[in-house]
Amino acid sequence: MANEIQENEKILDVKNLRISFRTDGGTVKAVRGISFSLYRGRTLAIVGESGSGKSVTSKAILGILAENKIVEDGQILYDGKDLLQIGEDQFSKIRGVKISMIFQDPLSSLNPIMIVGKQLTEAMVLKHKADKKEANHVLKKFDHYLNEADHAAFEEFTAAKDKEGFDLSTYDVLFEEATDLSVEAQKTAIGEILPKLQEIYDTEFQKEVIDFNKAYNLLKPLFPALKKCELGIATNPDNTIAVFPIQAKNYQEAAKDSLKHQKLLEKNLAKYHVNDFFDLPAGVRAKSRETIVSQVEHSNHFKNALTELINHLNDLLGRSPKDIKALAKGMNKAYGEALLLSKSELSAKEAKERAIKMLADVGINEPERRYNQYPFELSGGMRQRIVIAIALCSSPEILICDEPTTALDVTIQSQILELINRLKKEKNLSIVFITHDLGVVANMADDIAVMYAGKIVEQGSATDIFYDPRHPYTWALLGSVPDLNTKEKLNAIPGTPPNMLLPPRGDAFAPRNKDALEIDTLYQPPFFQISPTHRAATWNLHPEAEEVQAPKLVISRIKAALKAHPEFTPKADNMKNSVLNYIKEDKGNE
């Protein structure tokens, strides 16, 4: 059973993500308001049929969506940054470094005319160059702020730094004194900026709908002054202070886009004498899009971002001398690490030794020989192991696996899944595992999000989803997966997924659900909470809905599994439509 999760263990947080794509046939609504969290050291499986929005979500996390994308709303929060709001220069420090990805076809992920060893060492060299570049960038920022704080003292410090055998610890006092002065100078700057921000907030952000152009034009003159404050009070250069100007610009552009589509929608509603987007002719709907993100919603997001910035500045302004001293020590350490990294080198010999070790780590036999082979000389399983090795070269915190075993036979699939599980434990990875097959993640996932037609329809721990599923789509997925004891005919899911050019008004799964209610065709269901870790979006869980029984195949499988492992029985507060009800009844009759 999944361990209890603490809020502060979140490493990735996706909030209300909405992504569409402009096409010749209209606007494809690929992801429609999904939210989930990835916790440190855990595996989150995102499961669903092709076209459900799984891969679009993973590509959004990596910032590799196609140019015709429309990010309508949402946040992807990682390391204190919203990945939807940062530029490519900042993303290049994250993609392939902090967050890596394994794609489903290993052959298309590798260069066919380059030996695998070269591809591994190339990844290492690029990572090392990126690290050195970032280290030099950090040093320049430190030097700038410390120089401004005390020019004479810093001249002495930098002169000593360039000498052989320089020991940063002998300059601790000087460094801390300079940092104190730098922080105090920037606290003075914040003291000047803060009243202006507060005035703009009080006058422009108390309205229900913000005049985005006016608000942005009032804030824009403060952005250069804000940027000057970012390092002396926080060592992370991508903090709230740095990101806010980008957020402000994006909110302004998103609001304009929403307003344009709102006016177009109103024009079409009047033209065709209807009151709802879904009542427009299909051809008109396909060439336009429903305005999901309103001016009020944009206003709230913008207001929250400014509130966060003001609170952050107030916290920094209130730093005590003790806090500043602690910060100076932290900056001293960060400076020392950056200094060492800026002077480090990665020789060809060392890179080769690391590459051979990495090949051995991912279970490739005769790694010295494989180092000099081309991808086409290796089996599919070996190629996928090499792709995994390349993904791990940068020691990432998050590994995204996008259908990593689909192109492999069943035996090799099992080996690759075992390898990913082992590496997760050894390297403390946090994993997002994308798949259409629930059976693949049975021994992989800690948490599961089931996706259908661009929405998450059920979320919970692996125990919740496998032993107490509540959504009809989750039942259908479980009933279509074979296991070792399968004798009867598997339950194929009837029908096909909806056309996302014209997404349905209500529950997208309703046309394929024999137990669908009339309300399913009219309104999208909200999430109903089942337990603290488990929720599902289906009208069948509404208190006034009639009881619905899961398919007999699903009930019998769960009953057999819990009979062998009763300790996996989930604890639910809401027992409506629970498979566990039928298992309890059967036990009473035995």
LUMGUZA-405579 format. One line per field, with one value per residue (C-alpha): chain; residue number from 0; x, y, z. Coordinates in nm, 3 decimals. Each point is the difference from the previous one (the first is absolute). Layout:
BEGIN
cadena c(A/...) .
num c(NUM/...) .
east c(X/...) .
north c(Y/...) .
up c(Z/...) .
END
This chain:
BEGIN
cadena c(A/A/A/A/A/A/A/A/A/A/A/A/A/A/A/A/A/A/A/A/A/A/A/A/A/A/A/A/A/A/A/A/A/A/A/A/A/A/A/A/A/A/A/A/A/A/A/A/A/A/A/A/A/A/A/A/A/A/A/A/A/A/A/A/A/A/A/A/A/A/A/A/A/A/A/A/A/A/A/A/A/A/A/A/A/A/A/A/A/A/A/A/A/A/A/A/A/A/A/A/A/A/A/A/A/A/A/A/A/A/A/A/A/A/A/A/A/A/A/A/A/A/A/A/A/A/A/A/A/A/A/A/A/A/A/A/A/A/A/A/A/A/A/A/A/A/A/A/A/A/A/A/A/A/A/A/A/A/A/A/A/A/A/A/A/A/A/A/A/A/A/A/A/A/A/A/A/A/A/A/A/A/A/A/A/A/A/A/A/A/A/A/A/A/A/A/A/A/A/A/A/A/A/A/A/A/A/A/A/A/A/A/A/A/A/A/A/A/A/A/A/A/A/A/A/A/A/A/A/A/A/A/A/A/A/A/A/A/A/A/A/A/A/A/A/A/A/A/A/A/A/A/A/A/A/A/A/A/A/A/A/A/A/A/A/A/A/A/A/A/A/A/A/A/A/A/A/A/A/A/A/A/A/A/A/A/A/A/A/A/A/A/A/A/A/A/A/A/A/A/A/A/A/A/A/A/A/A/A/A/A/A/A/A/A/A/A/A/A/A/A/A/A/A/A/A/A/A/A/A/A/A/A/A/A/A/A/A/A/A/A/A/A/A/A/A/A/A/A/A/A/A/A/A/A/A/A/A/A/A/A/A/A/A/A/A/A/A/A/A/A/A/A/A/A/A/A/A/A/A/A/A/A/A/A/A/A/A/A/A/A/A/A/A/A/A/A/A/A/A/A/A/A/A/A/A/A/A/A/A/A/A/A/A/A/A/A/A/A/A/A/A/A/A/A/A/A/A/A/A/A/A/A/A/A/A/A/A/A/A/A/A/A/A/A/A/A/A/A/A/A/A/A/A/A/A/A/A/A/A/A/A/A/A/A/A/A/A/A/A/A/A/A/A/A/A/A/A/A/A/A/A/A/A/A/A/A/A/A/A/A/A/A/A/A/A/A/A/A/A/A/A/A/A/A/A/A/A/A/A/A/A/A/A/A/A/A/A/A/A/A/A/A/A/A/A/A/A/A/A/A/A/A/A/A/A/A/A/A/A/A/A/A/A/A/A/A/A/A/A/A/A/A/A/A/A/A/A/A/A/A/A/A/A/A/A/A/A/A/A/A/A/A/A/A/A/A/A/A/A/A/A/A/A/A/A/A/A/A/A) .
num c(0/1/2/3/4/5/6/7/8/9/10/11/12/13/14/15/16/17/18/19/20/21/22/23/24/25/26/27/28/29/30/31/32/33/34/35/36/37/38/39/40/41/42/43/44/45/46/47/48/49/50/51/52/53/54/55/56/57/58/59/60/61/62/63/64/65/66/67/68/69/70/71/72/73/74/75/76/77/78/79/80/81/82/83/84/85/86/87/88/89/90/91/92/93/94/95/96/97/98/99/100/101/102/103/104/105/106/107/108/109/110/111/112/113/114/115/116/117/118/119/120/121/122/123/124/125/126/127/128/129/130/131/132/133/134/135/136/137/138/139/140/141/142/143/144/145/146/147/148/149/150/151/152/153/154/155/156/157/158/159/160/161/162/163/164/165/166/167/168/169/170/171/172/173/174/175/176/177/178/179/180/181/182/183/184/185/186/187/188/189/190/191/192/193/194/195/196/197/198/199/200/201/202/203/204/205/206/207/208/209/210/211/212/213/214/215/216/217/218/219/220/221/222/223/224/225/226/227/228/229/230/231/232/233/234/235/236/237/238/239/240/241/242/243/244/245/246/247/248/249/250/251/252/253/254/255/256/257/258/259/260/261/262/263/264/265/266/267/268/269/270/271/272/273/274/275/276/277/278/279/280/281/282/283/284/285/286/287/288/289/290/291/292/293/294/295/296/297/298/299/300/301/302/303/304/305/306/307/308/309/310/311/312/313/314/315/316/317/318/319/320/321/322/323/324/325/326/327/328/329/330/331/332/333/334/335/336/337/338/339/340/341/342/343/344/345/346/347/348/349/350/351/352/353/354/355/356/357/358/359/360/361/362/363/364/365/366/367/368/369/370/371/372/373/374/375/376/377/378/379/380/381/382/383/384/385/386/387/388/389/390/391/392/393/394/395/396/397/398/399/400/401/402/403/404/405/406/407/408/409/410/411/412/413/414/415/416/417/418/419/420/421/422/423/424/425/426/427/428/429/430/431/432/433/434/435/436/437/438/439/440/441/442/443/444/445/446/447/448/449/450/451/452/453/454/455/456/457/458/459/460/461/462/463/464/465/466/467/468/469/470/471/472/473/474/475/476/477/478/479/480/481/482/483/484/485/486/487/488/489/490/491/492/493/494/495/496/497/498/499/500/501/502/503/504/505/506/507/508/509/510/511/512/513/514/515/516/517/518/519/520/521/522/523/524/525/526/527/528/529/530/531/532/533/534/535/536/537/538/539/540/541/542/543/544/545/546/547/548/549/550/551/552/553/554/555/556/557/558/559/560/561/562/563/564/565/566/567/568/569/570/571/572/573/574/575/576/577/578/579/580/581/582/583/584/585/586/587/588/589) .
east c(0.000/0.122/0.177/-0.165/0.097/0.102/-0.082/0.360/0.120/-0.151/0.260/-0.236/-0.346/-0.231/-0.300/-0.303/0.203/-0.190/0.173/-0.146/0.150/-0.091/-0.050/-0.145/-0.315/-0.046/0.125/0.082/-0.069/0.278/0.020/-0.305/0.078/0.205/0.175/0.239/0.310/0.318/0.165/0.371/0.120/-0.338/-0.137/-0.314/-0.158/-0.220/-0.218/-0.245/-0.074/0.179/-0.117/-0.086/0.261/0.271/0.291/-0.108/0.020/0.351/0.122/-0.143/0.209/0.311/-0.093/0.010/-0.355/-0.059/-0.008/-0.377/-0.072/-0.235/0.069/-0.339/0.055/0.185/0.334/0.278/0.194/0.352/0.277/-0.191/-0.058/-0.301/0.137/-0.269/0.129/0.379/0.200/0.201/0.328/-0.129/-0.164/0.330/0.135/-0.284/-0.079/0.231/0.177/-0.254/-0.284/0.084/-0.220/0.001/-0.201/-0.186/0.208/0.368/0.121/-0.144/0.151/0.356/0.229/0.038/0.342/0.167/0.138/-0.195/0.302/0.037/-0.369/0.044/0.317/-0.154/-0.286/0.251/0.214/-0.306/-0.118/0.346/0.013/-0.349/0.103/0.314/-0.198/-0.255/0.282/0.161/-0.339/-0.049/0.353/-0.059/-0.322/0.174/0.292/-0.233/-0.196/0.303/0.191/-0.288/-0.010/0.367/0.221/0.333/-0.045/-0.119/0.304/0.213/-0.231/0.001/0.377/0.055/-0.257/0.200/0.314/0.092/-0.097/-0.269/-0.199/-0.343/-0.018/0.283/-0.218/-0.319/-0.011/0.061/-0.262/-0.259/0.064/-0.041/-0.316/-0.144/0.053/-0.148/-0.310/-0.049/0.032/-0.263/-0.229/0.010/-0.092/-0.289/-0.118/-0.033/-0.167/-0.247/-0.225/-0.034/-0.097/-0.247/-0.154/-0.049/-0.149/-0.242/-0.118/0.000/-0.032/-0.305/-0.225/-0.189/0.144/0.345/0.092/0.301/0.168/-0.022/0.119/0.295/0.104/-0.002/0.210/0.247/0.218/0.064/0.136/0.364/0.013/-0.142/0.261/0.282/-0.124/-0.012/0.338/0.099/-0.304/-0.044/0.273/-0.241/0.002/-0.337/-0.201/-0.335/0.163/0.154/-0.302/-0.271/0.072/-0.038/-0.324/-0.139/0.069/-0.154/-0.315/-0.041/0.033/-0.224/-0.272/0.007/-0.029/-0.295/-0.176/0.040/-0.156/-0.275/-0.102/0.010/-0.214/-0.257/-0.013/-0.062/-0.263/-0.190/0.043/-0.143/-0.256/0.124/0.112/0.279/0.326/-0.111/-0.317/0.201/0.031/0.282/0.193/-0.007/0.105/0.293/0.137/-0.035/0.037/-0.199/0.126/0.090/0.229/-0.200/0.123/-0.094/0.217/0.296/-0.052/0.013/0.318/0.171/-0.114/0.134/0.337/0.034/-0.111/0.269/0.265/-0.105/-0.001/0.343/0.144/-0.151/0.162/0.338/-0.038/-0.063/0.321/0.180/0.383/0.011/-0.185/0.236/0.304/-0.140/-0.071/0.356/0.137/-0.228/0.111/0.362/-0.049/-0.184/0.277/0.267/-0.183/-0.046/0.368/0.116/-0.236/0.110/0.361/-0.080/0.071/-0.137/0.268/-0.084/0.143/-0.212/-0.313/0.059/0.051/-0.325/-0.187/0.118/-0.102/-0.342/-0.045/0.078/-0.240/-0.292/0.073/0.184/0.246/0.349/-0.034/0.351/-0.097/-0.347/0.159/0.144/-0.313/-0.269/-0.370/-0.101/0.241/-0.193/-0.334/-0.305/0.044/0.367/-0.086/-0.261/0.254/0.238/-0.278/-0.055/0.374/0.009/-0.302/0.178/0.336/-0.102/-0.115/-0.356/-0.251/-0.299/-0.013/-0.293/-0.058/-0.228/-0.117/0.361/-0.088/-0.259/0.251/0.143/-0.112/-0.157/0.313/0.216/-0.281/0.024/0.379/-0.024/-0.271/0.213/0.299/-0.197/-0.124/0.354/0.146/-0.283/0.101/0.376/-0.011/-0.308/-0.177/-0.353/-0.170/-0.294/-0.091/-0.225/-0.181/-0.325/0.031/-0.097/0.160/0.344/-0.004/-0.138/0.342/0.133/-0.236/-0.043/-0.273/-0.224/-0.192/-0.246/-0.052/-0.278/-0.069/0.242/-0.125/0.104/-0.303/0.143/0.302/0.136/0.275/0.074/-0.184/-0.308/-0.012/0.072/-0.206/-0.281/-0.054/-0.314/-0.010/-0.161/0.300/0.242/-0.219/0.017/0.381/0.039/-0.241/0.192/0.339/0.088/0.160/0.144/-0.339/-0.206/-0.225/-0.307/-0.027/0.142/-0.235/0.076/-0.093/-0.288/0.010/0.287/0.139/-0.168/0.119/0.192/-0.074/-0.355/0.030/-0.331/-0.192/-0.029/0.188/0.216/-0.025/-0.383/-0.052/0.209/-0.146/-0.307/-0.077/0.014/-0.261/-0.192/0.205/0.317/-0.101/-0.053/0.264/0.355/0.013/0.199/0.243/-0.159/0.236/0.024/0.288/0.278/0.208/-0.278/-0.254/-0.200/-0.196/-0.322/-0.365/-0.048/0.159/-0.258/-0.194/-0.332/0.121/-0.097/0.260/0.202/0.188/0.345/0.035/0.006/0.349/0.138/-0.175/0.128/0.357/0.005/-0.161/0.270/0.280/-0.126/-0.049/0.372/0.102/-0.265/0.251/-0.049/-0.368/-0.046/-0.172/-0.273/-0.231/-0.246/-0.108/-0.247/0.043/0.305/0.109/0.081/-0.374/-0.054/0.305/-0.126/-0.342/0.162/0.205/-0.318/-0.152/0.301) .
north c(0.000/0.350/0.185/0.310/0.305/0.329/0.326/0.122/-0.302/0.134/0.031/0.083/0.158/0.031/0.229/0.036/-0.061/0.075/-0.047/0.017/-0.016/0.204/-0.220/0.048/-0.178/0.212/0.012/-0.336/0.009/-0.240/0.065/0.143/0.118/-0.272/0.021/-0.247/-0.011/-0.207/-0.077/-0.044/-0.360/-0.124/-0.115/0.161/-0.198/0.190/-0.259/0.027/-0.088/0.168/0.358/0.046/0.276/-0.195/0.077/0.363/0.037/-0.149/0.217/0.309/-0.086/-0.016/0.308/-0.184/0.056/0.079/0.363/-0.013/-0.051/0.224/-0.008/0.126/-0.023/-0.172/-0.029/-0.260/0.074/-0.138/0.128/0.319/0.079/-0.022/-0.189/0.155/0.348/-0.033/0.062/-0.250/0.120/-0.103/-0.319/-0.118/-0.019/-0.235/-0.214/-0.301/0.121/0.007/-0.166/-0.273/-0.207/-0.352/-0.028/-0.310/-0.080/-0.038/-0.020/0.341/0.148/-0.099/0.122/-0.302/0.111/0.066/-0.267/-0.026/0.093/0.328/0.076/-0.062/0.208/0.274/0.023/0.018/0.266/0.212/-0.033/0.098/0.302/0.106/-0.034/0.210/0.264/0.018/0.015/0.292/0.170/-0.036/0.129/0.309/0.075/-0.045/0.215/0.275/0.021/-0.033/0.255/0.247/-0.063/0.077/0.072/0.027/-0.318/-0.188/0.103/-0.179/-0.300/-0.045/0.051/-0.280/-0.222/-0.012/-0.130/-0.367/-0.175/0.255/-0.117/0.159/-0.083/0.247/0.276/-0.095/0.319/0.224/-0.185/0.018/0.372/0.073/-0.215/0.184/0.332/-0.136/-0.134/0.325/0.201/-0.214/0.016/0.378/-0.049/-0.229/0.259/0.242/-0.248/-0.155/0.307/0.045/-0.365/0.024/0.316/-0.171/-0.302/0.214/0.212/-0.245/-0.350/0.052/0.015/-0.316/0.025/0.157/0.234/-0.212/0.257/0.271/-0.232/-0.127/0.351/0.111/-0.300/0.001/0.293/-0.194/-0.314/0.123/0.103/-0.338/-0.186/0.182/-0.142/-0.366/-0.145/0.184/-0.135/-0.339/-0.214/-0.157/0.225/-0.137/0.107/0.180/0.339/-0.107/-0.193/0.257/0.234/-0.299/-0.102/0.353/0.009/-0.344/0.087/0.313/-0.198/-0.284/0.247/0.166/-0.343/-0.101/0.332/-0.045/-0.347/0.118/0.269/-0.255/-0.241/0.271/0.092/-0.365/-0.053/0.304/-0.102/-0.351/0.106/-0.244/0.048/-0.258/-0.087/-0.365/0.106/0.157/-0.197/-0.255/0.177/0.330/-0.169/-0.172/0.331/0.187/-0.098/0.019/0.278/-0.197/0.251/0.314/0.351/-0.055/-0.315/0.179/0.288/-0.240/-0.171/0.335/0.129/-0.315/0.036/0.362/-0.093/-0.271/0.252/0.261/-0.261/-0.124/0.351/0.069/-0.321/0.105/0.351/-0.147/-0.206/0.031/0.041/-0.368/-0.097/0.211/-0.162/-0.347/0.109/0.129/-0.340/-0.171/0.238/-0.057/-0.375/0.048/0.233/-0.256/-0.282/0.218/0.100/-0.363/-0.102/0.292/-0.126/-0.372/-0.194/-0.327/-0.187/-0.240/-0.287/0.083/0.039/-0.343/-0.163/0.155/-0.113/-0.360/0.001/0.140/-0.279/-0.254/0.174/-0.044/-0.372/-0.017/-0.288/0.054/0.381/0.064/-0.177/0.156/0.344/-0.028/-0.145/0.179/-0.006/-0.224/-0.269/-0.030/-0.154/0.213/-0.066/0.107/0.315/0.094/-0.056/0.238/0.262/-0.037/0.038/0.322/0.135/-0.068/0.152/0.337/-0.148/0.137/0.037/-0.090/-0.271/-0.001/-0.339/0.033/-0.353/-0.126/-0.368/0.023/-0.083/-0.299/-0.361/-0.115/-0.162/0.306/0.225/-0.168/0.046/0.371/0.058/-0.176/0.213/0.326/-0.111/-0.082/0.328/0.191/-0.140/0.031/0.358/0.123/0.092/0.137/-0.154/0.092/-0.320/0.043/-0.311/-0.126/-0.332/-0.015/-0.345/0.148/0.222/-0.257/-0.041/0.343/0.271/0.155/0.234/-0.016/0.260/-0.146/0.233/0.005/0.261/0.254/-0.023/-0.199/-0.213/-0.185/0.055/-0.197/-0.219/-0.320/-0.188/0.222/-0.045/-0.372/-0.112/0.258/0.163/0.215/0.153/-0.207/0.078/-0.137/-0.314/-0.030/0.030/-0.259/-0.237/0.018/-0.102/-0.374/-0.162/-0.343/-0.136/0.135/-0.269/0.195/0.244/0.342/0.301/0.222/0.365/0.075/0.298/0.241/0.306/0.331/0.240/0.264/0.260/-0.024/-0.117/-0.102/0.234/-0.244/-0.313/-0.097/-0.371/0.002/-0.132/-0.310/-0.051/-0.226/0.147/0.364/0.235/0.273/0.265/-0.151/0.142/0.351/0.074/-0.107/-0.178/0.149/-0.205/-0.198/-0.071/-0.367/0.018/0.252/-0.154/-0.103/0.187/-0.062/0.222/-0.189/0.088/-0.363/0.106/0.273/-0.076/-0.003/-0.231/-0.368/-0.261/-0.127/-0.329/-0.047/-0.272/-0.353/-0.063/0.301/-0.105/-0.358/0.111/0.244/-0.260/-0.256/0.257/0.113/-0.357/-0.058/0.344/0.134/0.257/0.193/0.071/0.379/0.207/0.218/0.254/-0.012/-0.357/0.082/-0.238/-0.156/-0.343/-0.067/-0.003/-0.305/-0.176/0.052/-0.138/-0.308/-0.057/0.012/-0.275/-0.230) .
up c(0.000/-0.083/0.277/0.143/-0.206/0.156/-0.180/0.010/-0.202/-0.325/-0.273/-0.289/0.019/-0.303/0.051/-0.232/-0.317/-0.323/-0.336/-0.351/-0.350/-0.304/-0.308/-0.349/0.118/0.313/0.358/0.163/0.376/0.108/0.377/0.179/0.351/0.170/0.338/0.165/0.219/-0.021/0.334/0.056/-0.039/-0.130/-0.335/-0.141/-0.283/-0.247/-0.172/-0.289/-0.362/-0.291/-0.040/0.367/0.046/0.185/-0.231/-0.047/0.378/0.016/-0.287/0.171/0.309/-0.221/-0.204/-0.334/-0.127/-0.367/-0.116/-0.064/0.371/0.199/0.375/0.115/0.373/0.281/0.174/0.006/0.318/0.045/0.228/0.076/-0.370/-0.229/-0.302/-0.219/0.077/-0.046/-0.316/-0.205/0.154/0.344/-0.129/-0.150/0.357/0.095/-0.306/-0.017/0.314/0.284/-0.195/-0.253/-0.228/-0.145/-0.323/-0.117/-0.311/0.095/-0.359/-0.091/0.318/-0.096/-0.278/-0.236/-0.132/0.336/0.233/0.326/0.209/-0.187/0.058/0.373/0.033/-0.212/0.251/0.286/-0.168/-0.083/0.361/0.128/-0.233/0.110/0.366/-0.056/-0.189/0.282/0.258/-0.182/-0.027/0.377/0.070/-0.215/0.188/0.336/-0.112/-0.119/0.326/0.229/-0.204/0.034/0.376/0.075/-0.301/0.184/0.202/-0.305/-0.203/0.263/-0.003/-0.381/-0.023/0.250/-0.170/-0.324/0.172/0.016/0.321/0.085/0.303/0.031/0.371/0.076/-0.144/0.186/0.205/-0.301/-0.204/0.279/0.057/-0.370/-0.011/0.300/-0.177/-0.325/0.176/0.192/-0.322/-0.165/0.302/-0.049/-0.367/0.094/0.249/-0.293/-0.240/0.243/0.061/-0.378/-0.049/0.286/-0.147/-0.339/0.176/0.205/-0.295/-0.295/0.148/0.220/-0.305/-0.106/-0.351/-0.042/-0.284/-0.094/-0.225/0.266/0.279/-0.205/-0.107/0.366/0.111/-0.290/0.124/0.324/-0.172/-0.041/0.367/0.103/-0.204/0.180/0.331/-0.088/0.107/0.315/0.182/-0.164/-0.156/-0.252/-0.309/-0.120/0.304/0.033/-0.059/-0.331/-0.130/0.076/-0.299/-0.236/0.173/-0.028/-0.375/-0.055/0.196/-0.211/-0.326/0.120/0.104/-0.343/-0.167/0.221/-0.064/-0.376/0.012/0.235/-0.252/-0.284/0.204/0.078/-0.371/-0.100/0.272/-0.127/-0.365/0.054/0.266/0.268/0.361/0.039/-0.177/-0.029/-0.186/-0.284/-0.329/0.009/-0.277/0.189/0.325/-0.172/-0.133/0.328/0.362/0.318/0.227/0.310/0.169/0.075/0.071/0.367/0.018/-0.161/0.244/0.294/-0.124/-0.061/0.341/0.172/-0.175/0.113/0.354/0.010/-0.113/0.259/0.280/-0.110/0.002/0.344/0.132/-0.142/0.140/0.344/0.008/0.333/0.027/0.100/-0.319/-0.211/0.161/-0.072/-0.357/-0.037/0.105/-0.251/-0.273/0.097/-0.048/-0.331/-0.119/0.091/-0.181/-0.309/0.011/0.012/-0.279/-0.220/0.019/-0.044/-0.319/-0.140/-0.197/-0.283/0.206/0.304/-0.215/-0.156/0.340/0.125/-0.314/0.037/0.366/-0.095/-0.258/0.271/0.241/-0.242/-0.036/-0.333/-0.016/-0.145/0.032/-0.141/-0.325/-0.018/0.040/-0.355/-0.167/-0.202/0.104/-0.292/0.126/0.328/0.096/0.084/0.370/-0.006/-0.194/0.258/0.279/-0.180/-0.028/0.375/0.061/-0.206/0.191/0.331/-0.103/0.145/0.334/-0.041/0.283/-0.221/-0.267/-0.245/-0.163/-0.304/-0.089/0.041/-0.058/-0.280/-0.275/0.189/0.035/0.327/0.146/-0.063/0.130/0.336/0.014/-0.087/0.264/0.262/-0.105/0.034/0.343/0.113/-0.126/0.167/0.340/-0.057/-0.130/0.193/-0.324/-0.022/-0.305/-0.223/-0.187/-0.307/-0.127/-0.154/0.186/0.368/0.019/-0.074/0.311/0.245/0.162/-0.096/0.118/0.343/-0.126/-0.309/-0.202/-0.254/-0.301/-0.256/-0.271/0.145/0.359/0.306/0.094/0.301/0.227/0.291/0.133/-0.191/0.276/-0.048/-0.378/-0.015/0.300/0.022/-0.344/-0.030/-0.349/-0.282/-0.225/0.261/0.024/-0.380/-0.002/0.277/-0.176/-0.327/0.146/0.005/0.304/0.077/0.110/-0.291/-0.148/-0.104/-0.291/0.080/0.000/-0.301/0.050/-0.240/-0.234/-0.059/0.180/-0.092/-0.267/0.194/-0.268/0.135/0.361/0.160/0.227/0.292/0.108/-0.299/0.089/0.009/-0.359/0.087/0.347/0.026/0.344/-0.114/0.147/-0.179/0.181/-0.156/-0.339/0.140/0.265/0.072/0.337/0.289/0.206/0.283/0.290/0.097/0.249/0.072/-0.282/-0.240/-0.215/-0.319/-0.240/-0.076/0.062/0.113/0.331/0.062/0.322/-0.191/-0.280/0.004/0.092/-0.296/0.009/-0.156/-0.267/0.144/-0.142/0.190/0.324/-0.022/-0.066/0.291/0.226/-0.088/0.046/0.341/0.113/-0.062/0.139/0.242/0.127/-0.326/0.072/-0.042/0.267/-0.151/0.162/-0.292/-0.082/-0.280/-0.298/0.167/-0.120/0.367/0.079/-0.220/0.137/0.357/-0.097/-0.156/0.316/0.207/-0.213/0.017) .
END
